[in-house]
């Protein structure tokens, strides 16, 4: 058993036990340790108090079934079910909005650029996805509430279909709490029968009608499936159309975490129009396409690929332009594997040289068992410390494009921390994924590759400053200070 697997397993077990303990302690304190008749049945204030606690339930990591059990014990099956389901719908919104903020700058730009059909399915079929995940208790209620926000589901639909979808689960646990004499098996069968009659049959009929019109969940899911299949097949079969010249220095493009070669299409076209020979490689990972391989392993793969291409076409050296995690791969190749013998210039864009706290969103889930790279991009991890401690070859010039609007590598966190030989280029009007598809970014990269002076490289930032109105950007703005500090450094 690998060390990563053992650590991930320990984290998952401790996390689950800790969260369950918090929930149990909370309700035992509220219910005076007896768990019997926590609230008065006919008291309106008690009902509102329970509704509030049910809405805040995720904040104390209490399972939905536990709240339903207490509601059934205190208010009876019907009232307890309705109160718990309403509280669950409210709690889904409490978790939805933080997820919405997380996904706004990171997940939605990635989905729309990498998997547009999947993105359209999410936007048009979200209410069906909400209902199905709520109706099947195997899907964690609170985790999916966050994911609905990350994926930008409609908030009103999250509320309505969370209420409807969780009714069977809530009814089952409320009936247990009510203390009727029926067996658990009979209660389960009753729950399934009621859910089938009043919920699933109407949903299947509606889906059947939608499918006839070509707007159903099944049709949208097939499009998303074929899109993933297309990515896996086409991006693994790279067809070279460019004719490379041994007289030119080619530019190697490297993409970032959980992206594919598709994200490089715009940048590749822009650099090609400026006269560069451009090449990129499929870096593998999830489904053989989405880049989740370990960073040192990928750096070794890149080393073999570049040396093979140099021998094949007669290149003397290459330049590297890398986005996000691709910058970490490139730096490891240059500093640790001797890549500086073949490359004396690298441009990074939005690379998290100090790590990203977003990696913990994967580490604290089952993804932490499989993806090595999320462990290697933790703030302060051993990999990043080793990378920053590596000596930089005297011939290597490092240029780092960064932005304070970047939510992955915010501001100077996108600049490699090494004295000398590193030029930070501020582009504060860009978000993380905009580095890949903007003409002004390509123009800046071209200036760097043509060995223009650092002051000339910063010209784009000066132009952005002058284009701002005095109302938006005064003479003592942060961008002024940033540009002045960059010029004084050169």
VEXSEMI-85777 format. One record per residue (C-alpha): residue number from 0; x, y, z. Coordinates in steps of 0.2 Angstrom, whole numbers, plus 5000, padded with zeros to 4 digits. Layout:
# VEXSEMI-85777
atom zati:NUM X:X Y:Y Z:Z $
...
# end
This chain:
# VEXSEMI-85777
atom zati:0 X:5000 Y:5000 Z:5000 $
atom zati:1 X:5008 Y:5017 Z:4995 $
atom zati:2 X:5011 Y:5031 Z:5007 $
atom zati:3 X:4999 Y:5042 Z:4998 $
atom zati:4 X:4985 Y:5029 Z:4999 $
atom zati:5 X:4988 Y:5027 Z:5018 $
atom zati:6 X:4988 Y:5045 Z:5021 $
atom zati:7 X:4972 Y:5048 Z:5011 $
atom zati:8 X:4964 Y:5034 Z:5020 $
atom zati:9 X:4968 Y:5040 Z:5037 $
atom zati:10 X:4962 Y:5058 Z:5032 $
atom zati:11 X:4945 Y:5051 Z:5026 $
atom zati:12 X:4942 Y:5040 Z:5041 $
atom zati:13 X:4947 Y:5053 Z:5053 $
atom zati:14 X:4937 Y:5066 Z:5044 $
atom zati:15 X:4921 Y:5055 Z:5044 $
atom zati:16 X:4922 Y:5051 Z:5062 $
atom zati:17 X:4926 Y:5069 Z:5067 $
atom zati:18 X:4911 Y:5075 Z:5057 $
atom zati:19 X:4899 Y:5062 Z:5064 $
atom zati:20 X:4905 Y:5065 Z:5082 $
atom zati:21 X:4901 Y:5084 Z:5080 $
atom zati:22 X:4884 Y:5081 Z:5074 $
atom zati:23 X:4880 Y:5068 Z:5087 $
atom zati:24 X:4886 Y:5080 Z:5101 $
atom zati:25 X:4876 Y:5094 Z:5094 $
atom zati:26 X:4860 Y:5085 Z:5094 $
atom zati:27 X:4863 Y:5077 Z:5111 $
atom zati:28 X:4866 Y:5094 Z:5118 $
atom zati:29 X:4850 Y:5101 Z:5110 $
atom zati:30 X:4840 Y:5086 Z:5115 $
atom zati:31 X:4846 Y:5086 Z:5133 $
atom zati:32 X:4855 Y:5069 Z:5129 $
atom zati:33 X:4839 Y:5059 Z:5129 $
atom zati:34 X:4835 Y:5061 Z:5110 $
atom zati:35 X:4816 Y:5059 Z:5115 $
atom zati:36 X:4804 Y:5073 Z:5112 $
atom zati:37 X:4816 Y:5087 Z:5109 $
atom zati:38 X:4803 Y:5100 Z:5104 $
atom zati:39 X:4785 Y:5102 Z:5109 $
atom zati:40 X:4773 Y:5095 Z:5096 $
atom zati:41 X:4760 Y:5109 Z:5096 $
atom zati:42 X:4772 Y:5124 Z:5099 $
atom zati:43 X:4774 Y:5135 Z:5084 $
atom zati:44 X:4790 Y:5142 Z:5092 $
atom zati:45 X:4797 Y:5125 Z:5093 $
atom zati:46 X:4793 Y:5121 Z:5075 $
atom zati:47 X:4802 Y:5137 Z:5070 $
atom zati:48 X:4817 Y:5133 Z:5081 $
atom zati:49 X:4819 Y:5116 Z:5073 $
atom zati:50 X:4817 Y:5123 Z:5056 $
atom zati:51 X:4831 Y:5135 Z:5060 $
atom zati:52 X:4842 Y:5121 Z:5067 $
atom zati:53 X:4838 Y:5110 Z:5052 $
atom zati:54 X:4844 Y:5124 Z:5040 $
atom zati:55 X:4860 Y:5126 Z:5050 $
atom zati:56 X:4862 Y:5107 Z:5051 $
atom zati:57 X:4877 Y:5106 Z:5038 $
atom zati:58 X:4887 Y:5118 Z:5049 $
atom zati:59 X:4888 Y:5106 Z:5063 $
atom zati:60 X:4890 Y:5091 Z:5051 $
atom zati:61 X:4874 Y:5082 Z:5056 $
atom zati:62 X:4867 Y:5069 Z:5044 $
atom zati:63 X:4850 Y:5073 Z:5036 $
atom zati:64 X:4843 Y:5057 Z:5043 $
atom zati:65 X:4847 Y:5062 Z:5060 $
atom zati:66 X:4837 Y:5078 Z:5059 $
atom zati:67 X:4822 Y:5069 Z:5051 $
atom zati:68 X:4822 Y:5056 Z:5065 $
atom zati:69 X:4821 Y:5069 Z:5079 $
atom zati:70 X:4808 Y:5078 Z:5069 $
atom zati:71 X:4797 Y:5063 Z:5068 $
atom zati:72 X:4799 Y:5060 Z:5086 $
atom zati:73 X:4795 Y:5077 Z:5091 $
atom zati:74 X:4781 Y:5082 Z:5078 $
atom zati:75 X:4775 Y:5066 Z:5070 $
atom zati:76 X:4778 Y:5059 Z:5053 $
atom zati:77 X:4769 Y:5071 Z:5042 $
atom zati:78 X:4774 Y:5088 Z:5050 $
atom zati:79 X:4792 Y:5081 Z:5054 $
atom zati:80 X:4794 Y:5076 Z:5036 $
atom zati:81 X:4789 Y:5093 Z:5029 $
atom zati:82 X:4799 Y:5103 Z:5042 $
atom zati:83 X:4815 Y:5093 Z:5039 $
atom zati:84 X:4813 Y:5094 Z:5020 $
atom zati:85 X:4810 Y:5113 Z:5021 $
atom zati:86 X:4825 Y:5114 Z:5032 $
atom zati:87 X:4835 Y:5104 Z:5020 $
atom zati:88 X:4831 Y:5115 Z:5005 $
atom zati:89 X:4836 Y:5130 Z:5015 $
atom zati:90 X:4852 Y:5122 Z:5020 $
atom zati:91 X:4856 Y:5118 Z:5002 $
atom zati:92 X:4856 Y:5136 Z:4998 $
atom zati:93 X:4868 Y:5140 Z:5013 $
atom zati:94 X:4880 Y:5128 Z:5005 $
atom zati:95 X:4876 Y:5133 Z:4987 $
atom zati:96 X:4882 Y:5151 Z:4988 $
atom zati:97 X:4900 Y:5147 Z:4994 $
atom zati:98 X:4901 Y:5134 Z:4980 $
atom zati:99 X:4895 Y:5147 Z:4968 $
atom zati:100 X:4909 Y:5159 Z:4973 $
atom zati:101 X:4922 Y:5145 Z:4971 $
atom zati:102 X:4916 Y:5140 Z:4954 $
atom zati:103 X:4914 Y:5157 Z:4947 $
atom zati:104 X:4932 Y:5160 Z:4943 $
atom zati:105 X:4939 Y:5142 Z:4941 $
atom zati:106 X:4927 Y:5128 Z:4937 $
atom zati:107 X:4915 Y:5137 Z:4925 $
atom zati:108 X:4928 Y:5144 Z:4914 $
atom zati:109 X:4936 Y:5127 Z:4913 $
atom zati:110 X:4920 Y:5118 Z:4909 $
atom zati:111 X:4915 Y:5130 Z:4896 $
atom zati:112 X:4932 Y:5129 Z:4887 $
atom zati:113 X:4935 Y:5110 Z:4889 $
atom zati:114 X:4918 Y:5102 Z:4889 $
atom zati:115 X:4905 Y:5114 Z:4881 $
atom zati:116 X:4892 Y:5100 Z:4878 $
atom zati:117 X:4893 Y:5095 Z:4896 $
atom zati:118 X:4892 Y:5113 Z:4902 $
atom zati:119 X:4876 Y:5115 Z:4892 $
atom zati:120 X:4869 Y:5099 Z:4899 $
atom zati:121 X:4872 Y:5106 Z:4917 $
atom zati:122 X:4864 Y:5122 Z:4913 $
atom zati:123 X:4848 Y:5115 Z:4904 $
atom zati:124 X:4846 Y:5099 Z:4914 $
atom zati:125 X:4851 Y:5105 Z:4932 $
atom zati:126 X:4834 Y:5102 Z:4940 $
atom zati:127 X:4833 Y:5084 Z:4935 $
atom zati:128 X:4851 Y:5081 Z:4941 $
atom zati:129 X:4846 Y:5089 Z:4957 $
atom zati:130 X:4831 Y:5079 Z:4959 $
atom zati:131 X:4840 Y:5062 Z:4956 $
atom zati:132 X:4854 Y:5065 Z:4967 $
atom zati:133 X:4842 Y:5070 Z:4981 $
atom zati:134 X:4831 Y:5055 Z:4978 $
atom zati:135 X:4845 Y:5043 Z:4980 $
atom zati:136 X:4853 Y:5044 Z:4997 $
atom zati:137 X:4869 Y:5037 Z:4992 $
atom zati:138 X:4874 Y:5054 Z:4985 $
atom zati:139 X:4880 Y:5065 Z:5000 $
atom zati:140 X:4867 Y:5079 Z:5002 $
atom zati:141 X:4878 Y:5093 Z:5008 $
atom zati:142 X:4893 Y:5089 Z:4997 $
atom zati:143 X:4882 Y:5090 Z:4981 $
atom zati:144 X:4874 Y:5106 Z:4987 $
atom zati:145 X:4891 Y:5114 Z:4986 $
atom zati:146 X:4894 Y:5106 Z:4969 $
atom zati:147 X:4878 Y:5113 Z:4963 $
atom zati:148 X:4885 Y:5130 Z:4967 $
atom zati:149 X:4901 Y:5126 Z:4959 $
atom zati:150 X:4893 Y:5121 Z:4943 $
atom zati:151 X:4882 Y:5136 Z:4943 $
atom zati:152 X:4865 Y:5127 Z:4944 $
atom zati:153 X:4850 Y:5139 Z:4946 $
atom zati:154 X:4848 Y:5143 Z:4965 $
atom zati:155 X:4829 Y:5143 Z:4964 $
atom zati:156 X:4829 Y:5125 Z:4956 $
atom zati:157 X:4841 Y:5120 Z:4969 $
atom zati:158 X:4829 Y:5125 Z:4983 $
atom zati:159 X:4813 Y:5118 Z:4975 $
atom zati:160 X:4820 Y:5101 Z:4969 $
atom zati:161 X:4830 Y:5098 Z:4985 $
atom zati:162 X:4814 Y:5100 Z:4994 $
atom zati:163 X:4805 Y:5087 Z:4983 $
atom zati:164 X:4819 Y:5075 Z:4980 $
atom zati:165 X:4824 Y:5073 Z:4999 $
atom zati:166 X:4806 Y:5069 Z:5004 $
atom zati:167 X:4807 Y:5050 Z:5003 $
atom zati:168 X:4823 Y:5049 Z:5013 $
atom zati:169 X:4816 Y:5061 Z:5026 $
atom zati:170 X:4800 Y:5052 Z:5027 $
atom zati:171 X:4808 Y:5036 Z:5030 $
atom zati:172 X:4819 Y:5042 Z:5045 $
atom zati:173 X:4804 Y:5052 Z:5052 $
atom zati:174 X:4793 Y:5037 Z:5052 $
atom zati:175 X:4807 Y:5028 Z:5062 $
atom zati:176 X:4808 Y:5043 Z:5074 $
atom zati:177 X:4789 Y:5043 Z:5076 $
atom zati:178 X:4790 Y:5026 Z:5084 $
atom zati:179 X:4776 Y:5017 Z:5075 $
atom zati:180 X:4775 Y:4998 Z:5077 $
atom zati:181 X:4779 Y:4994 Z:5058 $
atom zati:182 X:4796 Y:4986 Z:5055 $
atom zati:183 X:4810 Y:4995 Z:5046 $
atom zati:184 X:4807 Y:4984 Z:5030 $
atom zati:185 X:4789 Y:4989 Z:5029 $
atom zati:186 X:4793 Y:5007 Z:5032 $
atom zati:187 X:4806 Y:5006 Z:5018 $
atom zati:188 X:4793 Y:4998 Z:5006 $
atom zati:189 X:4780 Y:5011 Z:5011 $
atom zati:190 X:4792 Y:5025 Z:5007 $
atom zati:191 X:4797 Y:5018 Z:4990 $
atom zati:192 X:4779 Y:5015 Z:4985 $
atom zati:193 X:4774 Y:5033 Z:4990 $
atom zati:194 X:4789 Y:5040 Z:4981 $
atom zati:195 X:4786 Y:5030 Z:4965 $
atom zati:196 X:4768 Y:5035 Z:4964 $
atom zati:197 X:4769 Y:5054 Z:4968 $
atom zati:198 X:4787 Y:5058 Z:4962 $
atom zati:199 X:4796 Y:5046 Z:4950 $
atom zati:200 X:4781 Y:5041 Z:4939 $
atom zati:201 X:4778 Y:5060 Z:4935 $
atom zati:202 X:4796 Y:5063 Z:4932 $
atom zati:203 X:4798 Y:5048 Z:4920 $
atom zati:204 X:4783 Y:5054 Z:4910 $
atom zati:205 X:4790 Y:5072 Z:4909 $
atom zati:206 X:4807 Y:5065 Z:4904 $
atom zati:207 X:4798 Y:5054 Z:4890 $
atom zati:208 X:4790 Y:5069 Z:4883 $
atom zati:209 X:4806 Y:5079 Z:4884 $
atom zati:210 X:4815 Y:5065 Z:4875 $
atom zati:211 X:4803 Y:5066 Z:4861 $
atom zati:212 X:4807 Y:5084 Z:4858 $
atom zati:213 X:4826 Y:5080 Z:4860 $
atom zati:214 X:4828 Y:5091 Z:4876 $
atom zati:215 X:4828 Y:5077 Z:4888 $
atom zati:216 X:4841 Y:5072 Z:4901 $
atom zati:217 X:4845 Y:5056 Z:4891 $
atom zati:218 X:4849 Y:5065 Z:4875 $
atom zati:219 X:4860 Y:5078 Z:4884 $
atom zati:220 X:4869 Y:5065 Z:4894 $
atom zati:221 X:4873 Y:5056 Z:4878 $
atom zati:222 X:4880 Y:5072 Z:4870 $
atom zati:223 X:4891 Y:5074 Z:4886 $
atom zati:224 X:4897 Y:5056 Z:4885 $
atom zati:225 X:4902 Y:5057 Z:4867 $
atom zati:226 X:4911 Y:5073 Z:4870 $
atom zati:227 X:4921 Y:5064 Z:4884 $
atom zati:228 X:4924 Y:5050 Z:4872 $
atom zati:229 X:4929 Y:5062 Z:4858 $
atom zati:230 X:4942 Y:5070 Z:4870 $
atom zati:231 X:4949 Y:5053 Z:4875 $
atom zati:232 X:4951 Y:5047 Z:4857 $
atom zati:233 X:4956 Y:5063 Z:4847 $
atom zati:234 X:4967 Y:5071 Z:4860 $
atom zati:235 X:4977 Y:5054 Z:4862 $
atom zati:236 X:4979 Y:5053 Z:4843 $
atom zati:237 X:4989 Y:5069 Z:4839 $
atom zati:238 X:4991 Y:5073 Z:4820 $
atom zati:239 X:5005 Y:5085 Z:4816 $
atom zati:240 X:5000 Y:5097 Z:4802 $
atom zati:241 X:5014 Y:5109 Z:4805 $
atom zati:242 X:5031 Y:5109 Z:4795 $
atom zati:243 X:5045 Y:5112 Z:4807 $
atom zati:244 X:5061 Y:5120 Z:4802 $
atom zati:245 X:5078 Y:5117 Z:4810 $
atom zati:246 X:5082 Y:5135 Z:4807 $
atom zati:247 X:5069 Y:5141 Z:4820 $
atom zati:248 X:5068 Y:5138 Z:4839 $
atom zati:249 X:5051 Y:5129 Z:4842 $
atom zati:250 X:5039 Y:5134 Z:4856 $
atom zati:251 X:5033 Y:5120 Z:4867 $
atom zati:252 X:5016 Y:5123 Z:4875 $
atom zati:253 X:5011 Y:5115 Z:4891 $
atom zati:254 X:4994 Y:5115 Z:4898 $
atom zati:255 X:4988 Y:5115 Z:4916 $
atom zati:256 X:4979 Y:5103 Z:4929 $
atom zati:257 X:4964 Y:5094 Z:4923 $
atom zati:258 X:4965 Y:5102 Z:4906 $
atom zati:259 X:4968 Y:5095 Z:4889 $
atom zati:260 X:4977 Y:5100 Z:4873 $
atom zati:261 X:4961 Y:5109 Z:4867 $
atom zati:262 X:4964 Y:5123 Z:4879 $
atom zati:263 X:4980 Y:5127 Z:4869 $
atom zati:264 X:4972 Y:5129 Z:4853 $
atom zati:265 X:4970 Y:5148 Z:4853 $
atom zati:266 X:4987 Y:5152 Z:4860 $
atom zati:267 X:4994 Y:5140 Z:4847 $
atom zati:268 X:4986 Y:5149 Z:4833 $
atom zati:269 X:4991 Y:5166 Z:4839 $
atom zati:270 X:5009 Y:5161 Z:4841 $
atom zati:271 X:5009 Y:5152 Z:4824 $
atom zati:272 X:5002 Y:5168 Z:4815 $
atom zati:273 X:5017 Y:5177 Z:4823 $
atom zati:274 X:5029 Y:5165 Z:4814 $
atom zati:275 X:5033 Y:5153 Z:4827 $
atom zati:276 X:5034 Y:5134 Z:4826 $
atom zati:277 X:5023 Y:5128 Z:4840 $
atom zati:278 X:5021 Y:5110 Z:4847 $
atom zati:279 X:5012 Y:5102 Z:4861 $
atom zati:280 X:5010 Y:5085 Z:4869 $
atom zati:281 X:4996 Y:5075 Z:4876 $
atom zati:282 X:5001 Y:5074 Z:4895 $
atom zati:283 X:4989 Y:5060 Z:4900 $
atom zati:284 X:4980 Y:5058 Z:4916 $
atom zati:285 X:4961 Y:5055 Z:4919 $
atom zati:286 X:4953 Y:5046 Z:4904 $
atom zati:287 X:4970 Y:5047 Z:4896 $
atom zati:288 X:4967 Y:5066 Z:4892 $
atom zati:289 X:4964 Y:5077 Z:4907 $
atom zati:290 X:4981 Y:5081 Z:4915 $
atom zati:291 X:4982 Y:5073 Z:4933 $
atom zati:292 X:4998 Y:5064 Z:4932 $
atom zati:293 X:5012 Y:5068 Z:4945 $
atom zati:294 X:5023 Y:5083 Z:4941 $
atom zati:295 X:5040 Y:5074 Z:4941 $
atom zati:296 X:5034 Y:5059 Z:4931 $
atom zati:297 X:5027 Y:5071 Z:4918 $
atom zati:298 X:5043 Y:5081 Z:4918 $
atom zati:299 X:5053 Y:5065 Z:4914 $
atom zati:300 X:5040 Y:5061 Z:4900 $
atom zati:301 X:5042 Y:5079 Z:4893 $
atom zati:302 X:5061 Y:5077 Z:4893 $
atom zati:303 X:5060 Y:5061 Z:4882 $
atom zati:304 X:5048 Y:5069 Z:4870 $
atom zati:305 X:5058 Y:5085 Z:4868 $
atom zati:306 X:5074 Y:5076 Z:4865 $
atom zati:307 X:5065 Y:5064 Z:4852 $
atom zati:308 X:5058 Y:5079 Z:4843 $
atom zati:309 X:5075 Y:5088 Z:4843 $
atom zati:310 X:5084 Y:5073 Z:4835 $
atom zati:311 X:5070 Y:5071 Z:4823 $
atom zati:312 X:5069 Y:5089 Z:4816 $
atom zati:313 X:5087 Y:5094 Z:4820 $
atom zati:314 X:5082 Y:5108 Z:4833 $
atom zati:315 X:5096 Y:5115 Z:4843 $
atom zati:316 X:5085 Y:5121 Z:4857 $
atom zati:317 X:5067 Y:5125 Z:4862 $
atom zati:318 X:5057 Y:5138 Z:4871 $
atom zati:319 X:5043 Y:5134 Z:4883 $
atom zati:320 X:5027 Y:5143 Z:4886 $
atom zati:321 X:5017 Y:5135 Z:4901 $
atom zati:322 X:5001 Y:5138 Z:4909 $
atom zati:323 X:4997 Y:5134 Z:4928 $
atom zati:324 X:5003 Y:5117 Z:4933 $
atom zati:325 X:5012 Y:5116 Z:4916 $
atom zati:326 X:5024 Y:5129 Z:4923 $
atom zati:327 X:5029 Y:5118 Z:4938 $
atom zati:328 X:5032 Y:5103 Z:4926 $
atom zati:329 X:5043 Y:5114 Z:4915 $
atom zati:330 X:5053 Y:5121 Z:4930 $
atom zati:331 X:5056 Y:5104 Z:4937 $
atom zati:332 X:5062 Y:5098 Z:4919 $
atom zati:333 X:5073 Y:5113 Z:4918 $
atom zati:334 X:5080 Y:5114 Z:4935 $
atom zati:335 X:5081 Y:5096 Z:4941 $
atom zati:336 X:5082 Y:5085 Z:4925 $
atom zati:337 X:5095 Y:5096 Z:4915 $
atom zati:338 X:5082 Y:5104 Z:4903 $
atom zati:339 X:5092 Y:5120 Z:4903 $
atom zati:340 X:5104 Y:5111 Z:4891 $
atom zati:341 X:5090 Y:5113 Z:4878 $
atom zati:342 X:5080 Y:5128 Z:4884 $
atom zati:343 X:5086 Y:5145 Z:4889 $
atom zati:344 X:5069 Y:5154 Z:4890 $
atom zati:345 X:5053 Y:5150 Z:4898 $
atom zati:346 X:5037 Y:5159 Z:4900 $
atom zati:347 X:5024 Y:5154 Z:4914 $
atom zati:348 X:5006 Y:5160 Z:4915 $
atom zati:349 X:4997 Y:5159 Z:4931 $
atom zati:350 X:5008 Y:5145 Z:4938 $
atom zati:351 X:5005 Y:5142 Z:4957 $
atom zati:352 X:5023 Y:5142 Z:4963 $
atom zati:353 X:5017 Y:5144 Z:4981 $
atom zati:354 X:5004 Y:5131 Z:4979 $
atom zati:355 X:4985 Y:5133 Z:4979 $
atom zati:356 X:4973 Y:5130 Z:4994 $
atom zati:357 X:4961 Y:5123 Z:4981 $
atom zati:358 X:4971 Y:5107 Z:4981 $
atom zati:359 X:4963 Y:5103 Z:4998 $
atom zati:360 X:4946 Y:5102 Z:4990 $
atom zati:361 X:4953 Y:5086 Z:4981 $
atom zati:362 X:4964 Y:5079 Z:4995 $
atom zati:363 X:4949 Y:5079 Z:5007 $
atom zati:364 X:4939 Y:5068 Z:4995 $
atom zati:365 X:4942 Y:5051 Z:4987 $
atom zati:366 X:4952 Y:5060 Z:4973 $
atom zati:367 X:4966 Y:5061 Z:4986 $
atom zati:368 X:4968 Y:5042 Z:4984 $
atom zati:369 X:4973 Y:5043 Z:4965 $
atom zati:370 X:4979 Y:5060 Z:4960 $
atom zati:371 X:4998 Y:5063 Z:4965 $
atom zati:372 X:4998 Y:5081 Z:4958 $
atom zati:373 X:4986 Y:5088 Z:4970 $
atom zati:374 X:4998 Y:5083 Z:4984 $
atom zati:375 X:5012 Y:5091 Z:4975 $
atom zati:376 X:5003 Y:5108 Z:4973 $
atom zati:377 X:4999 Y:5110 Z:4992 $
atom zati:378 X:5006 Y:5126 Z:4999 $
atom zati:379 X:5022 Y:5123 Z:5008 $
atom zati:380 X:5024 Y:5105 Z:5002 $
atom zati:381 X:5040 Y:5096 Z:5000 $
atom zati:382 X:5039 Y:5096 Z:4981 $
atom zati:383 X:5038 Y:5115 Z:4980 $
atom zati:384 X:5052 Y:5118 Z:4993 $
atom zati:385 X:5063 Y:5107 Z:4983 $
atom zati:386 X:5059 Y:5116 Z:4967 $
atom zati:387 X:5062 Y:5133 Z:4975 $
atom zati:388 X:5079 Y:5127 Z:4982 $
atom zati:389 X:5085 Y:5121 Z:4965 $
atom zati:390 X:5099 Y:5131 Z:4957 $
atom zati:391 X:5095 Y:5140 Z:4941 $
atom zati:392 X:5107 Y:5139 Z:4927 $
atom zati:393 X:5115 Y:5155 Z:4922 $
atom zati:394 X:5109 Y:5154 Z:4904 $
atom zati:395 X:5090 Y:5152 Z:4909 $
atom zati:396 X:5078 Y:5167 Z:4908 $
atom zati:397 X:5062 Y:5165 Z:4917 $
atom zati:398 X:5047 Y:5176 Z:4914 $
atom zati:399 X:5031 Y:5174 Z:4924 $
atom zati:400 X:5015 Y:5182 Z:4919 $
atom zati:401 X:5004 Y:5184 Z:4934 $
atom zati:402 X:4988 Y:5193 Z:4939 $
atom zati:403 X:4979 Y:5197 Z:4956 $
atom zati:404 X:4963 Y:5192 Z:4947 $
atom zati:405 X:4969 Y:5175 Z:4946 $
atom zati:406 X:4961 Y:5164 Z:4959 $
atom zati:407 X:4973 Y:5149 Z:4957 $
atom zati:408 X:4990 Y:5159 Z:4958 $
atom zati:409 X:4985 Y:5176 Z:4965 $
atom zati:410 X:4996 Y:5190 Z:4962 $
atom zati:411 X:5015 Y:5187 Z:4966 $
atom zati:412 X:5011 Y:5169 Z:4970 $
atom zati:413 X:5012 Y:5167 Z:4951 $
atom zati:414 X:5031 Y:5172 Z:4951 $
atom zati:415 X:5045 Y:5160 Z:4954 $
atom zati:416 X:5054 Y:5165 Z:4970 $
atom zati:417 X:5072 Y:5166 Z:4964 $
atom zati:418 X:5084 Y:5181 Z:4966 $
atom zati:419 X:5089 Y:5187 Z:4948 $
atom zati:420 X:5085 Y:5179 Z:4931 $
atom zati:421 X:5066 Y:5180 Z:4935 $
atom zati:422 X:5055 Y:5194 Z:4927 $
atom zati:423 X:5038 Y:5196 Z:4934 $
atom zati:424 X:5025 Y:5203 Z:4921 $
atom zati:425 X:5009 Y:5210 Z:4929 $
atom zati:426 X:4993 Y:5207 Z:4919 $
atom zati:427 X:4980 Y:5211 Z:4932 $
atom zati:428 X:4966 Y:5212 Z:4921 $
atom zati:429 X:4966 Y:5193 Z:4917 $
atom zati:430 X:4958 Y:5178 Z:4926 $
atom zati:431 X:4967 Y:5161 Z:4927 $
atom zati:432 X:4960 Y:5154 Z:4911 $
atom zati:433 X:4961 Y:5170 Z:4901 $
atom zati:434 X:4979 Y:5168 Z:4899 $
atom zati:435 X:4976 Y:5155 Z:4886 $
atom zati:436 X:4965 Y:5165 Z:4874 $
atom zati:437 X:4970 Y:5183 Z:4874 $
atom zati:438 X:4979 Y:5192 Z:4860 $
atom zati:439 X:4988 Y:5204 Z:4873 $
atom zati:440 X:4995 Y:5189 Z:4881 $
atom zati:441 X:5001 Y:5182 Z:4865 $
atom zati:442 X:5009 Y:5199 Z:4861 $
atom zati:443 X:5018 Y:5199 Z:4878 $
atom zati:444 X:5024 Y:5181 Z:4875 $
atom zati:445 X:5030 Y:5186 Z:4857 $
atom zati:446 X:5040 Y:5201 Z:4865 $
atom zati:447 X:5048 Y:5189 Z:4877 $
atom zati:448 X:5053 Y:5176 Z:4864 $
atom zati:449 X:5060 Y:5190 Z:4853 $
atom zati:450 X:5072 Y:5195 Z:4867 $
atom zati:451 X:5065 Y:5212 Z:4869 $
atom zati:452 X:5070 Y:5223 Z:4884 $
atom zati:453 X:5060 Y:5220 Z:4900 $
atom zati:454 X:5054 Y:5238 Z:4899 $
atom zati:455 X:5047 Y:5234 Z:4882 $
atom zati:456 X:5039 Y:5219 Z:4889 $
atom zati:457 X:5030 Y:5229 Z:4902 $
atom zati:458 X:5023 Y:5241 Z:4888 $
atom zati:459 X:5007 Y:5231 Z:4887 $
atom zati:460 X:5004 Y:5235 Z:4906 $
atom zati:461 X:5008 Y:5253 Z:4903 $
atom zati:462 X:4995 Y:5254 Z:4889 $
atom zati:463 X:4982 Y:5246 Z:4900 $
atom zati:464 X:4985 Y:5259 Z:4913 $
atom zati:465 X:4983 Y:5273 Z:4901 $
atom zati:466 X:4967 Y:5266 Z:4894 $
atom zati:467 X:4959 Y:5266 Z:4912 $
atom zati:468 X:4948 Y:5282 Z:4916 $
atom zati:469 X:4954 Y:5293 Z:4930 $
atom zati:470 X:4939 Y:5287 Z:4940 $
atom zati:471 X:4943 Y:5269 Z:4939 $
atom zati:472 X:4962 Y:5271 Z:4941 $
atom zati:473 X:4971 Y:5285 Z:4949 $
atom zati:474 X:4989 Y:5291 Z:4947 $
atom zati:475 X:4994 Y:5281 Z:4964 $
atom zati:476 X:4986 Y:5265 Z:4959 $
atom zati:477 X:4993 Y:5248 Z:4962 $
atom zati:478 X:4996 Y:5245 Z:4944 $
atom zati:479 X:5007 Y:5261 Z:4943 $
atom zati:480 X:5017 Y:5255 Z:4958 $
atom zati:481 X:5018 Y:5237 Z:4950 $
atom zati:482 X:5025 Y:5244 Z:4934 $
atom zati:483 X:5037 Y:5256 Z:4942 $
atom zati:484 X:5044 Y:5242 Z:4953 $
atom zati:485 X:5046 Y:5231 Z:4938 $
atom zati:486 X:5055 Y:5245 Z:4929 $
atom zati:487 X:5066 Y:5249 Z:4943 $
atom zati:488 X:5071 Y:5231 Z:4944 $
atom zati:489 X:5077 Y:5231 Z:4927 $
# end
